[in-house]
Amino acid sequence: MNIFVERGGITRRQFFKGTGIIAATAVFAGILGKIGIDIFKASDKYIEKRIAGLYTLDERMTIRKSHENPEIIQIYKEFLSPGEVKPLTEKSHHLLHTKYGSEIPELIKELEAHRHHAA
């Protein structure tokens, strides 16, 4: 009898098991995708609010430009360019500009040498 002979292909149980796994994976991926989209929307809203807040704070400030700040002007007159306000002196450039990358080890050596001379 051919009833007891196993045929090739997949069984009904295997089919339902496979489709169940695919369906569960699709649902899980959809949920994760929805969460990801919601997070991006929330972060965009936060960034927009943060930008608006910064502009509002900036508009409320009485001194909005560093070269108009009386304290900065005094620092230039007394220390960075004595007797005058001259922003691009060697001293101001050296002390006020940020160092990056390969300049850092040289800056550390310079600061250590200065510390030893001051001591």
Order of alpha helices (4+ residues) and beta strands (2+ residues): alpha-alpha-alpha-alpha
